[in-house]
């Protein structure tokens, strides 16, 4: 299962909404028999990285999405959270 484009309005950040949403995605995936949840985020999204790592995701890859991004050393990180009970 891929988690794409999760965002919480700036007015509501810091209230645990992202953590709750991420937890719900993991519960949803687990209940439906998915073996893992994957997502991508950029190197500048430090708070998002901390959230995902705190929810059990691990960084599995890093890449530059374009030549220009590579020139500026901009990377996108790929994360994966393996769900218990699955290979």
Secondary structure, DSSP 8 states (H G I E B T S, - for coil): -B-------GGGTTSSHHHHHHHHHHHHHHHTT-SEEEEEEETT-HHHHHHHHHTT-EEEEEE-SSHHHHHTT--EEEEEEE-TT--
